[in-house]
Amino acid sequence: MSKQIKSGIIYLLLGAFFIYWAESHSPKKIGQAIGNALSGSYTMDETSYYICFGVGVLIGIMGILKIIRK
């Protein structure tokens, strides 16, 4: 496996993690916000949610481009 593909996979996984993190701490889902409050976790405000989600999408796209360009 080439170095380009390995770095692309890492970028893709990192982007997926950011998207997962944004979705699991979303301010949009009321039931999840209540669950987060009860479990001691937190809920992001809308600005942080969109920034985290956007960063995840951009990193994921970079990973896909690295894999395609190999």
N, C-alpha and C positions, 0 to 999 in steps of 0.2 A: 504494500500500500504506500503510495507516495506521500510526501510531507504535505502537499497541497490538500489531498483528500482528508488526511488526519486533522489538519487545522480546520477544514470545512466542517467536519463532523463535530469538532469541539465548539465551533461557533454556533452550529445548529442546535446543539444541546444546551448551550448557554442561553441562546435566544428562547428556547422552549422553557427553560427554567424561569426566565423573567416573565414570560407570558403566564406560566402557571402561578407564579408568586402574585402577579397582579390580579389574576382571577380568584385566587384563594383569599385575598384580602380586599375584595371589591366593595366599594361603597354602594353599588347598585343593588346588591342582593340583601334584602332586609333580614331574611332568615339566617343567612350566613353571618351577617353583622351581629345578630343576637348570639349566635353560637360562638363567634370570636370573643365577644364580651364575656360570656360565661366561662370560656376555657382559658381566659387570661391573655389571649392573643389580641391583636389590634386590627382596625379597619383603616385603610388608607383614605385620605381625602381625595376628591375627584382629580385634582391636578396631579398628585403623585401617582394615582392610578393610570392616568393617560400617559404620563411620562414613562412609567415603568413598562406599560404595554407597548408603547411606541418603540422604546429601546429594544425590547424583546423581538419585535417584528423586524426592525432594522438589522439586528445581529443575526437573526435567522435567515434573512435574505442574503446577507453577506456570506453566510455559511453555504447556502445553496449555490450562490455564484462561484464560490471557491471550488465546490465539488464539480460543478458543470465545466468550469474552465480547465480543470486538471491539466 
